[in-house]
């Protein structure tokens, strides 16, 4: 079937395959092979290496940001990409398979990089005598252009790949996720930073 991945076809006929398995004679079995099997093997390999990879990533973030609350802020920002990624997959009716998962993992890294740039600039401004409000505003304005231009360059680079049968879902995830997450990062991160690190607000809440 043109334009349809093997894994989609396997999922569509899964019920029929299960019915055949129930009526097979003793000693016979049905196994899924080809691209569907390779995709499952690749997914298993990713999930096997995911825990140590996340551990290393957390260690690097802690060394870079020097504070657990900042690390949590950066990690939470990575989920902003899910909004655009899911919307893009639904709009283009693309499957969420192995390549889409790869795109989602890469997307989370790109979003966290943008968040680190903003947080690092805010901390730099604070250490040089600026108030918290001015540090957040100046950092957002200063970093907005490079963050947006980098995101646009990535989005336009993935457009030709979006029409590919195999790599299309990954490109769609990257395009949708990065477009929405870039906007949400610049909009929500400064607000959340002020909410978490504004000592005056915390003091009022205690009173």
C-alpha positions as CSV (number, residue, x, y, z in Angstrom):
1,X,0.0,0.0,0.0
2,X,1.6,3.3,-1.1
3,X,2.2,5.8,1.7
4,X,1.6,3.3,4.5
5,X,4.4,2.0,6.8
6,X,4.6,-1.8,7.4
7,X,4.0,-1.3,11.1
8,X,0.7,0.4,10.4
9,X,-0.4,-2.6,8.3
10,X,0.6,-5.0,11.1
11,X,-1.4,-3.0,13.6
12,X,-4.4,-3.0,11.3
13,X,-4.4,-6.8,10.9
14,X,-3.4,-7.6,14.4
15,X,-6.8,-8.9,15.3
16,X,-6.8,-11.3,12.3
17,X,-3.3,-12.5,13.1
18,X,-4.4,-13.2,16.7
19,X,-7.3,-15.2,15.5
20,X,-5.0,-17.3,13.2
21,X,-2.7,-18.0,16.1
22,X,-5.5,-19.4,18.2
23,X,-6.4,-22.0,15.5
24,X,-2.8,-23.1,14.5
25,X,-1.9,-26.8,15.1
26,X,0.6,-27.7,17.8
27,X,4.2,-26.8,16.8
28,X,3.2,-23.9,14.4
29,X,3.5,-20.2,15.2
30,X,3.2,-16.8,13.5
31,X,6.0,-14.3,13.9
32,X,6.2,-10.7,12.7
33,X,9.3,-10.0,10.6
34,X,10.7,-7.3,8.3
35,X,10.5,-3.6,9.1
36,X,7.9,-4.1,11.9
37,X,10.3,-6.5,13.7
38,X,13.3,-4.2,13.2
39,X,11.3,-1.3,14.5
40,X,10.3,-3.2,17.6
41,X,14.0,-4.2,18.1
42,X,15.1,-0.6,17.7
43,X,12.5,0.6,20.3
44,X,13.7,-2.0,22.8
45,X,17.3,-0.9,22.3
46,X,16.3,2.7,22.9
47,X,14.4,2.0,26.1
48,X,17.2,-0.2,27.4
49,X,19.7,2.7,27.1
50,X,17.3,5.4,28.2
51,X,17.8,5.1,32.0
52,X,21.6,5.5,32.0
53,X,21.3,8.2,29.4
54,X,18.8,10.2,31.5
55,X,21.1,9.8,34.5
56,X,24.1,11.2,32.6
57,X,21.9,14.1,31.3
58,X,20.8,14.9,34.9
59,X,24.4,15.0,36.1
60,X,25.4,17.3,33.3
61,X,22.4,19.6,33.9
62,X,23.2,19.7,37.6
63,X,26.8,20.6,36.9
64,X,25.7,23.3,34.5
65,X,22.8,24.9,36.4
66,X,24.1,24.3,40.0
67,X,20.6,24.2,41.5
68,X,18.0,21.5,41.6
69,X,15.1,23.8,41.0
70,X,16.7,25.1,37.8
71,X,17.2,21.5,36.6
72,X,13.5,20.7,37.2
73,X,12.6,23.9,35.3
74,X,14.7,22.8,32.3
75,X,13.4,19.2,32.4
76,X,9.8,20.4,32.5
77,X,10.3,22.6,29.5
78,X,11.1,19.6,27.4
79,X,7.5,18.5,27.6
80,X,6.4,21.6,25.7
81,X,7.4,19.9,22.5
82,X,4.7,17.2,23.0
83,X,1.9,19.8,22.3
84,X,3.2,20.7,18.8
85,X,4.4,17.2,18.0
86,X,1.0,15.6,18.7
87,X,-0.9,18.3,16.8
88,X,1.4,17.9,13.8
89,X,1.0,14.1,13.8
90,X,-2.8,14.4,14.0
91,X,-3.0,17.0,11.3
92,X,-0.8,15.1,8.8
93,X,-2.2,11.7,10.0
94,X,1.3,10.4,10.5
95,X,2.1,7.3,12.6
96,X,4.0,7.4,15.9
97,X,6.6,4.8,15.3
98,X,10.4,4.4,15.8
99,X,11.5,7.4,13.7
100,X,8.9,9.6,15.3
101,X,10.2,8.5,18.7
102,X,13.7,9.5,17.6
103,X,12.4,12.9,16.6
104,X,10.7,13.3,19.9
105,X,13.9,12.5,21.8
106,X,16.0,14.9,19.7
107,X,13.2,17.5,20.1
108,X,13.4,17.4,23.8
109,X,17.1,18.0,23.7
110,X,16.8,21.0,21.5
111,X,14.1,22.5,23.7
112,X,16.2,22.0,26.8
113,X,19.1,23.7,25.1
114,X,17.0,26.8,24.5
115,X,15.8,26.8,28.1
116,X,19.4,26.5,29.3
117,X,20.4,29.5,27.2
118,X,17.7,31.6,28.7
119,X,18.3,30.4,32.3
120,X,22.0,30.9,32.0
121,X,21.5,34.5,30.6
122,X,19.1,35.3,33.5
123,X,21.7,34.1,36.0
124,X,24.4,36.1,34.3
125,X,22.3,39.2,34.5
126,X,21.5,38.6,38.2
127,X,25.2,38.1,39.1
128,X,26.0,41.4,37.4
129,X,23.7,43.4,39.6
130,X,20.5,43.4,37.7
131,X,17.2,42.9,39.5
132,X,15.2,39.7,39.0
133,X,12.6,41.3,36.8
134,X,15.1,43.1,34.6
135,X,17.3,40.0,34.4
136,X,14.4,37.9,33.1
137,X,13.2,40.6,30.6
138,X,16.6,41.4,29.3
139,X,17.6,37.8,29.0
140,X,14.4,36.9,27.1
141,X,14.8,39.8,24.7
142,X,18.5,39.1,24.2
143,X,18.1,35.3,23.6
144,X,14.8,35.5,21.6
145,X,16.4,36.2,18.2
146,X,19.0,33.4,18.2
147,X,16.5,30.9,19.6
148,X,13.8,31.8,17.0
149,X,16.3,31.9,14.1
150,X,17.8,28.5,15.1
151,X,14.3,27.0,15.4
152,X,13.3,28.4,12.0
153,X,16.4,27.1,10.4
154,X,15.7,23.6,11.8
155,X,12.0,23.7,10.7
156,X,12.8,24.7,7.1
157,X,15.6,22.1,7.0
158,X,13.1,19.3,7.9
159,X,10.4,20.3,5.4
160,X,11.8,18.3,2.5
161,X,12.2,15.3,4.8
162,X,8.6,15.5,5.8
163,X,7.5,14.1,2.5
164,X,9.6,11.0,2.8
165,X,7.7,7.7,3.7
166,X,10.2,6.5,6.3
167,X,11.6,9.7,7.8
168,X,8.4,11.8,7.4
169,X,7.0,11.2,10.9
170,X,10.3,12.3,12.5
171,X,10.4,15.5,10.4
172,X,6.7,16.2,11.2
173,X,7.4,15.7,15.0
174,X,10.4,18.1,14.8
175,X,8.6,20.7,12.7
176,X,5.4,20.8,14.8
177,X,7.1,20.3,18.2
178,X,9.9,22.9,17.6
179,X,7.5,25.5,16.2
180,X,5.1,25.4,19.2
181,X,7.8,24.8,21.9
182,X,9.9,27.7,20.8
183,X,7.0,30.1,21.2
184,X,5.9,28.5,24.5
185,X,9.4,28.5,25.9
186,X,9.9,32.3,25.3
187,X,6.4,32.9,26.7
188,X,6.2,30.6,29.7
189,X,9.7,30.1,30.9
190,X,10.2,33.8,32.0
191,X,6.9,33.6,33.9
192,X,7.7,30.3,35.6
193,X,11.2,31.5,36.5
194,X,9.7,34.6,38.2
195,X,7.1,32.5,39.9
196,X,9.7,30.0,41.3
197,X,12.6,32.3,42.1
198,X,10.9,35.6,43.2
199,X,11.9,35.8,46.8
200,X,9.6,38.7,47.5
201,X,6.6,36.6,46.5
202,X,7.7,33.7,48.7
203,X,8.1,36.1,51.6
204,X,4.6,37.4,51.2
205,X,3.2,33.9,50.9
206,X,4.9,33.0,54.2
207,X,3.4,36.1,55.9
